[in-house]
């Protein structure tokens, strides 16, 4: 078994390969997988001025931009999850996160945040229309998508059994059962549950590391898109199983905000949830 880790997407991405292949072949496959993670980082970073996300945030209402196919797919999936969750999941939460000092302001003038606002609309030909003023952040879905791309790269390189873990967003391929320890939300140093992952994805969201006080109020890096409120420690921890890590990543926020482990959005994407 060979394991490598690199810092990407604001976390540590770990790739483990269990195939009995020559080390050179495995190392090459892992390097190809990390290249896919790096691509997502470059395209979807809120911070990098040349990313697709930054270009969209700088655009004026009515502007039409052509984006990378990966960015378009993530934006389109984000819109589908928003529709299925009645806007609980909404990538237009960035102004809230900037106001709470969870993200740096990319421009001096911060656009007003309005709950339920659809800032972008995906159109044919990899084009995206800026509908209204606003900023988007793909931090709630891009990490899962990067995991999916990394696993695809490993598979294309001939790897049959592997697991990619991006800060708690995981996906495994192959027959092995990979044990996953889920943190207890009120005592993150302890395991609240232990699951096995086999040929599927699992993502977990909780505010135990990001929750804090800001200007007299409780905030976190997780936002309920319906009203713009922060999801604090009381929301607990949510883990979602799905075929795709991008889907699992996004749906954790839906379940965390709603408190509903049987939310209809889960059924729409053939996913299941566990609340701790």
N, C-alpha and C positions, 0 to 999 in steps of 0.2 A: 504494500500500500504506500502510495506516494502522496504527500500533502504539501501544498504551497499556499502562501498567503501574501496579499498585497493590499495597500490602502487605496480604496477608491470609493467614490460616492459618499464620502463622509463617514465611512466605516471600514472595517477590515473584511476583505473578501477572501474566503478560504476555499480552495478547490482540493478535493481528495479523490484520487483514482484508485480503485481496488483491482483493476485488471492485472493479470499476470503477463504483462507485455514488457519488452525491453525498456529500460529506463529512458533511453533516448527518445523512443516513440511516445512514451507517456509525457515526458518533459515538453516535447514539441506540441502535443495536444493541449497541455495546460497553458502554454504560452499563447496558443491561438485563442483559447477561452478567455484569458485575461485581456487579450486585444479587443475582444467584443465588449467586455466590461468597460474598458477604457474608452471605447467609442461611445457608449451610452453616456458616460461621464462627460465627454466633450460636447455631445449634442444637446444634453438636457440639463446642464448645470445652470442653476439660478445665478451663480456668481460670475461665470466666465462671460466676458462681453461679446465673444464671437459665437456663443452657443445659439441653437435654434430658439431656445426659451428666451434668451436675452433679446434676440431680434424681434420676437413676437411681443415681448413686453415693451419694447421701444416703439413699436408700430402705432400708427394713428388709427382710430376707428374708421372702418371702410377699406383699409389697406388689405391687399391680398399678397401673401408670402408663400413661396414654395419652400418646403422643408424636406429634410432627409426622410426616406421611407420609414425608418425606425421611429422618428419623432412623430410622424403622422399616425402610425399605428398606435402609439401610446396615447396620443391626444384623442383618437377615435375611441379607444377602449375606455378612457377616462370619461368621455361623454356618455357612453353606454352605461357605465356604472352609476354615473350621476342620474341618468334617467330612471334606472331601475331602483335607485335608492331615494327618489324624490329629493335629490340635491343634498343628501347628507354628505356624500362624497363630492367635493367641488374643488378643482385645482385652482380656482380664482381666489383662494384664501390668502395668497401671498401678502396683500397689504396688512392683514391682521398680524401675520408673523413678523413683518417688518416693524409694525408698531410695538410689538412685544419684544423687540430686539432678538428674535429667534433667527432672523435673516437680515443681511445688510441691505440698505436701500440702494438699488441700482441707479436711481435718479433722485434729485433733490425733492421733487414734488411727488408725494405719495398719493395715488388715486384712491378715491373713497371706496370702501368695501361695502358691498350690498349683498346680503345673503341671497342665495339662489341665482346669482348673476351668472349668465353664460357669456364669458368674455370672447371666446374663440369658437369658430364653426369650421369643421373639416369639410372640404369640398373635393371634387374629383381632381385627379392629376397631381396629388400630393400638395395641394394648395390649402392654405388655412386663411380664413378671413377674420380680421380683428373686428368684432361686432361693436364693442363699447369700450370705453376707457377701463383699464384694469391690468393687473399683473397676475400671472399664473406661476405656480411652482409644482413641479412634478415629483417632489420628494416623497409623496405618498404612493407612488406606483412605479417610478423608473428603476428603483433598486430591484424590484421583483422582475421587471422586464430584462434587466441586465443578467440576472440569474438564468432566465430562460434562454437568452442568447448564448451564454457561456455553456450551458448544457448541450445546446444544439451544436456548438462548435466541437465539443468533445465527441459527440456522436458522429459527426461528419469525419472526425479524425480516427474513427475506428474504436473509440472507447465504449465499452458495453456496461460498465458498472462504475458509477461516480456520484459524488454529491458536491453541490456548490452551496455555500453558506455566506450570505452577505448580511452580516449583522442581525441574524435572526430570521432572515428570509431565505428559505432553503428549497432546494429541489433535488431529487435523486432519480437516477436512472439505473436500471438493472434489477437483478433478483434479490440483492441484499437488503436486509432491514436495518436502517440507520437509526440508532437511538437518539432522541432529541429531548433534552431537559428544558422544560419551560420554567422560567423564573416565577417565584411567588411574588405577586405585585406589591405586597406590603413588606416583603423581605427579599429583595432581589438576589441576595447572596445564597438563597435556598431554593431548591427545586420545588415548584408547586405541583408539577405533574411530569411524567416521563412518557413520551409517545414513541412509536416506531414509524419511520417514513420509508415507504417502498414504492418506487416508480411513480412519485407524485410530488406535489409542492406543498409547503407549509410556510405561512407567514404569521408573525406575531406583532401586535402593537400594544403598547402600554405607555403611560406617561411617567413611570418611576424615575427615569433619568432626566426628562426635560421639564417636569413640573417645577414651578418656582413662583415666587412673589415678584410682581413687577408693578411699580407705582401703586401699591396698595391693593392689588388684585391678584388672584391666582391665574396663572397662564401656563401654557405648555406648547409643544410643537405640534399638537394635534387639535384640529378645529372641526367643530360641527358646522357643516355648510348651510344648515337650515337657518341658523341665527348668528353664526360667527362666534359662538362661545368656545372657550377652551375646554378640552377634555382632561380633567384632572385625575388625581390618584383614585378618587372614588369610583371611577369607571372600571377599575380593575385591569385585567389583561385579557386580550382576545387573540386566539389562534385560529386560523382558517386553513382548511385543506382544500386544494383544488388541483386540477390538471396543470394549470399555468400558475407560475409564481406571481406574475403581474396581476392576475385576477385575485389571487389570494391576498396579495399586498394591499390592493385597493379595498377589498371587502372587509379587512380587519377594522378599518375606520368606520364603516357602516355599522358593523355589529357593536363596536365600542361606543359609538354615539347613541345608538338606539337601545342598547342593552338587550337586544333580541337575538338569541342564538338560533332562531328559526326565521330570521328576516326573509321576506320574499325574494330579495336580491340574491340570496344564497342559492335558492332553487333555480333562479334564472341562469346562473352560471355553473350549476351542478357542483356546488361547494357545500361544505359543512363547517360548523364553528364550535369552538369550545371557549367558554368564559371561565376565568379563574378569579 
